[in-house]
Each structure stands twice: as structure tokens, then as C-alpha cells.
Amino acid sequence: MEPLDAASRRFHLWFRGLRSLRRELRSARWSDDPAQLSALVGRFVAHLECYCAARAELDPVWTLSAPWATPPERGAAYWLAGWRPTTLVHLLYTESGRRFEAQLPDLLLGVRSGNLGDLSPAQLARIDELQRRTVAEEDALSREMARVQEGHGVVVVAAVVDVAALVARVRAVLDRADALRLNTMKRAVEILEPAQAAELLVAAADMEIGFREFGLKYESRRGE
């Protein structure tokens, strides 16, 4: 397992990469080159995938406590050591509604934008299915973590708790939570056109970076 300082450096490197990818997607999201957009979207998803794989090697206690995050991030934005997967779907609906309202006059005239305000009925049906499946999987993971925390299935030998087995169960839940985050993003990207996917991922990065910046500002004010 990585020492804590190495794990913290890995997080900050991942976060720096997130900022860089956000800049690139922002610059390219209205590009007329779908191949360029698809490549950038793929890099964004791969960036998260690599980080999830690295987290699987961490001590699960560190992953759960996230010492590299600020208290506001852990308290307001984290579910099982990261963002709640359904948040991505809610963000998709929010961005779609905002875009749709802004360009409604054009849509009524038959002018298509190709952005998130221009989702097809088939796309909306698939997004609805994604939301229902993700909610069900989140609920199952929340129940499993509650069982771990309540001590269900804990092995006690000679009045001593098998801590290693308990930590292994925590790791299994956190690994499944990361897999759900990654799979939700992959499923959302598969439903969307490249420009729509780029728009969603920019909004997701804005959310992640925004929470981080708020947490850092909050901590600096407390230290004044």
C-alpha cells in the first residue's frame, strides 16, 4: 500500500490533470471535429479510470477518510469517499434543462444545436433508465456500508475483532462505489453525442473543482 504522503501527491496530480482536461474540453466542446471531441472525452474518462485503479491500492481507511480533502468537501460532497454517481445524472438533467430553456425559440423553428438542450426522446429514455439503475445500485451500496458499520458479519475470535476482515469489507464497498462512479460516467457518455458529452464533463469538472476551491477558501478563512 502507498504511504499517506504518496497517496496525497497522487490525488493532487489527478486534480491537476482534471483542471487541464477541463481547459481542453472547454476550448474544444463547440468544435466541428467529432473525432477530436471523442478523443478528449475518452481521455477524461480514462483519467478517472486510472485514478480509481490507483485508489484500489490504497489503505481503505485513508480512502474513506480522504485526509487530502478539506472538511467541507468531505461533509458536503462525498458519498463513500467520492461524488455520488446520481449527481452526474442530476447534473445532466440540469444542464439539459438550462440549455433547452435558453434556446427554445430556435428549437421551435427547427434549428438544432447539438448540445445538451437538444437531447432526443431516445436519449432521454436511456438517461431515465440510467438514473433508475444508478439509484438502485447506490442504495444497495449504502445499505452494505451500513451493515459493515453496524458490525454485521464481524468475526470475533477470543473476544478480539478480526480487524483485517473488517477493513477488507470496507475496501470491497469502496471499490464498488468507485466502479459505480466510473460506470455511470461511461454510460452517460455512451448515450450522448461527443459535443454533449464534452459539455457534461466540463460541468462535472466545474462541480468537482468548485467544491475543492470552496473548501480551500473556507479553511483559509478559519485559519485567519
Buried (B, 14 or more C-beta within 10 A) or exposed (E): EBEEEEBBEBBEEBBEBBEEBBEBBBEBBEBEEEEBBBBBBEBBBEBBBEBBEBBBEBBBEBBBEBEBBBEBBBEEBBBBBBBBBBBBBEBBBEBBEEBBEEBEEEBEEEEEBEBBBBBEEEBEEBBEEBBEBBBEBBEEBBEBBEBBEEEEEBEEEEEEEEEEEBBEBBBEBBBBBBBBBBBBBEBBBEBBBBBBBBBBBBBBBEBBBEBBEBBEEBEEEEEE
